[in-house]
Amino acid sequence: MKNFIKEFTKGIIRENPTFVLVLGLCPTLAVSVSVVNGIGMGIAATFVLLGSSLIVSLVRDFIPDKIRIPCYIVIIATFVTIAELCMKAYSPVLDRALGIYVPLIVVNCIVLGRAEAFACKNNFRSSFCDGLGMGVGFTLALILISAIREFLGSGRILGHTLIKGFEPVFVFGMPSGALLVIGLLLGFFNLLKNRKT
């Protein structure tokens, strides 16, 4: 049980895909304009991470080494297609907001990296915990970045005004604002990490 908790929490804290490994920044920059978009992308990526990690860990002994990466991509693409079709069916507004970034989960280095670095070497229980932890860590990072950008860029979060009379800084709603927020958060988390050691 301790091992499973360790595998789960490492994706949230020690190996957070966004703030520690600095992976998956393309969708992070693109969709973090609002918290709703961040949650939607996080859920889609978590679903793909979970599904692909489980399947890769189950079929790892049957896949020849020479074709393992193409096989992983086919497995990942299957789960991305399921996520995209579900999003189109049940949340077309979110699907339009996320646009091309949902299909691009296929080549997201977080998903492929976890398949190659972890799932192909571990059993399905450990792979499940690792995929879930990485997905939750990515989702929490997206929510934090999105909340900061949405608040500073529009003065609102989830459609609610938090401070009356707050003057939004429109740069935070633009791609340059995303780079600024991510850079400041990376600096902050590195500072915390260096103080602990």
C-alpha positions as CSV (number, residue, x, y, z in Angstrom):
1,M,0.0,0.0,0.0
2,K,2.8,2.4,0.8
3,N,4.4,1.8,-2.6
4,F,1.1,2.7,-4.3
5,I,0.7,5.9,-2.3
6,K,4.4,6.7,-3.2
7,E,3.7,6.1,-6.9
8,F,0.6,8.3,-6.8
9,T,2.0,11.2,-4.9
10,K,5.3,11.5,-6.9
11,G,3.3,12.7,-9.9
12,I,1.7,15.5,-7.8
13,I,4.8,16.6,-5.8
14,R,8.3,15.2,-6.6
15,E,7.8,14.6,-10.3
16,N,5.0,17.0,-11.2
17,P,4.9,17.0,-15.0
18,T,4.6,20.8,-15.3
19,F,6.5,22.2,-12.4
20,V,9.3,19.7,-11.9
21,L,9.7,17.7,-15.2
22,V,8.6,20.8,-17.3
23,L,6.7,18.6,-19.7
24,G,3.5,19.2,-21.7
25,L,3.9,23.0,-21.8
26,C,2.3,23.4,-25.2
27,P,-1.3,22.5,-24.1
28,T,-0.6,24.2,-20.7
29,L,0.2,27.5,-22.4
30,A,-2.7,27.1,-24.9
31,V,-5.6,26.1,-22.7
32,S,-4.9,27.7,-19.4
33,V,-6.9,30.8,-20.2
34,S,-9.7,29.7,-18.0
35,V,-10.1,27.2,-15.1
36,V,-12.8,25.3,-17.0
37,N,-10.5,24.7,-19.9
38,G,-7.7,23.6,-17.5
39,I,-10.0,21.1,-15.8
40,G,-11.2,19.8,-19.1
41,M,-7.7,19.3,-20.5
42,G,-6.6,17.8,-17.2
43,I,-9.4,15.2,-17.1
44,A,-8.8,14.2,-20.7
45,A,-5.0,13.9,-20.2
46,T,-5.6,11.9,-16.9
47,F,-8.0,9.5,-18.7
48,V,-5.4,8.9,-21.5
49,L,-2.6,8.5,-19.0
50,L,-4.6,6.0,-17.0
51,G,-5.8,4.0,-19.9
52,S,-2.5,3.9,-21.8
53,S,-0.4,3.1,-18.7
54,L,-2.7,0.1,-17.9
55,I,-2.7,-1.3,-21.4
56,V,1.1,-0.8,-21.9
57,S,1.8,-2.5,-18.6
58,L,-0.4,-5.4,-19.6
59,V,1.0,-6.0,-23.1
60,R,4.6,-5.0,-22.4
61,D,5.9,-8.6,-22.6
62,F,4.2,-9.2,-26.0
63,I,5.5,-6.0,-27.8
64,P,8.9,-6.5,-29.6
65,D,11.5,-3.8,-28.7
66,K,11.9,-2.6,-32.2
67,I,8.2,-1.5,-32.5
68,R,7.4,-0.5,-29.0
69,I,7.1,3.2,-29.6
70,P,4.7,2.9,-32.5
71,C,2.7,0.4,-30.5
72,Y,2.5,2.9,-27.6
73,I,1.4,5.6,-29.9
74,V,-1.4,3.4,-31.3
75,I,-2.6,2.6,-27.7
76,I,-2.4,6.3,-26.7
77,A,-4.2,7.4,-29.9
78,T,-7.1,5.0,-29.1
79,F,-7.6,6.6,-25.7
80,V,-7.3,10.1,-27.1
81,T,-10.0,9.3,-29.7
82,I,-12.3,8.0,-26.9
83,A,-11.7,11.1,-24.9
84,E,-12.2,13.4,-27.9
85,L,-15.4,11.7,-29.0
86,C,-16.9,11.8,-25.4
87,M,-16.0,15.5,-25.2
88,K,-17.7,16.2,-28.6
89,A,-20.8,14.2,-27.5
90,Y,-21.2,15.5,-23.9
91,S,-19.4,18.9,-23.8
92,P,-19.3,20.5,-27.3
93,V,-18.5,23.9,-25.9
94,L,-15.4,22.6,-24.0
95,D,-14.5,20.6,-27.1
96,R,-14.5,23.8,-29.2
97,A,-12.6,25.7,-26.5
98,L,-9.8,23.1,-26.3
99,G,-9.7,22.6,-30.1
100,I,-6.7,20.8,-31.6
101,Y,-5.0,20.4,-28.2
102,V,-7.1,17.3,-27.3
103,P,-6.0,15.3,-30.3
104,L,-2.4,16.5,-29.7
105,I,-2.4,14.5,-26.4
106,V,-1.3,11.6,-28.6
107,V,2.2,13.2,-28.9
108,N,2.2,14.8,-25.4
109,C,5.6,13.9,-23.9
110,I,4.0,13.3,-20.5
111,V,1.9,10.4,-21.8
112,L,4.5,8.9,-24.1
113,G,7.2,9.4,-21.4
114,R,5.2,7.6,-18.8
115,A,4.5,4.7,-21.2
116,E,8.2,4.4,-22.0
117,A,9.8,5.2,-18.6
118,F,7.4,3.5,-16.2
119,A,4.5,1.5,-17.6
120,C,6.6,-0.8,-19.8
121,K,8.7,-1.8,-16.8
122,N,6.1,-2.1,-14.0
123,N,3.0,-4.1,-13.2
124,F,-0.5,-2.7,-13.9
125,R,-1.2,-1.7,-10.3
126,S,1.9,0.5,-10.1
127,S,1.3,1.8,-13.6
128,F,-2.3,2.7,-12.6
129,C,-1.0,4.7,-9.5
130,D,1.7,6.3,-11.6
131,G,-0.7,7.3,-14.4
132,L,-3.3,8.6,-11.9
133,G,-0.7,10.6,-10.0
134,M,0.8,12.2,-13.1
135,G,-2.7,13.0,-14.4
136,V,-3.7,14.6,-11.1
137,G,-0.5,16.5,-10.9
138,F,-0.9,17.8,-14.5
139,T,-4.5,18.7,-13.7
140,L,-3.6,20.6,-10.5
141,A,-0.9,22.5,-12.3
142,L,-3.3,23.5,-15.1
143,I,-5.9,24.6,-12.5
144,L,-3.4,26.7,-10.6
145,I,-2.0,28.4,-13.8
146,S,-5.5,28.9,-15.2
147,A,-6.8,30.4,-12.0
148,I,-4.0,32.9,-11.8
149,R,-4.4,33.8,-15.5
150,E,-8.2,34.0,-15.4
151,F,-8.2,36.1,-12.3
152,L,-5.4,38.5,-13.3
153,G,-6.6,38.6,-17.0
154,S,-10.3,39.1,-16.4
155,G,-10.9,39.7,-12.7
156,R,-13.1,36.6,-12.5
157,I,-12.8,32.9,-11.7
158,L,-15.4,30.5,-13.0
159,G,-17.6,33.4,-13.9
160,H,-17.5,35.0,-10.5
161,T,-16.0,38.4,-9.6
162,L,-13.8,38.0,-6.6
163,I,-12.7,41.6,-6.0
164,K,-15.0,44.5,-6.9
165,G,-13.3,47.3,-8.8
166,F,-10.3,45.1,-9.8
167,E,-8.7,46.3,-13.0
168,P,-7.7,43.2,-15.1
169,V,-4.2,43.0,-16.7
170,F,-5.1,41.9,-20.2
171,V,-1.6,40.5,-20.9
172,F,-2.4,37.5,-18.7
173,G,-5.1,36.5,-21.1
174,M,-2.6,36.3,-23.9
175,P,0.1,33.6,-24.6
176,S,2.8,35.9,-23.2
177,G,0.9,36.0,-19.9
178,A,0.9,32.2,-19.8
179,L,4.7,32.2,-20.2
180,L,5.0,34.8,-17.5
181,V,2.8,32.9,-15.0
182,I,4.5,29.5,-15.7
183,G,8.0,31.1,-15.4
184,L,7.1,32.8,-12.1
185,L,5.6,29.5,-10.7
186,L,8.6,27.5,-11.9
187,G,10.9,30.0,-10.1
188,F,8.7,29.8,-6.9
189,F,8.7,26.0,-6.8
190,N,12.5,25.8,-7.5
191,L,13.0,28.3,-4.6
192,L,10.9,26.1,-2.3
193,K,12.8,23.0,-3.4
194,N,16.2,24.6,-2.8
195,R,15.2,25.8,0.7
196,K,14.2,22.2,1.7
197,T,17.6,20.8,0.7
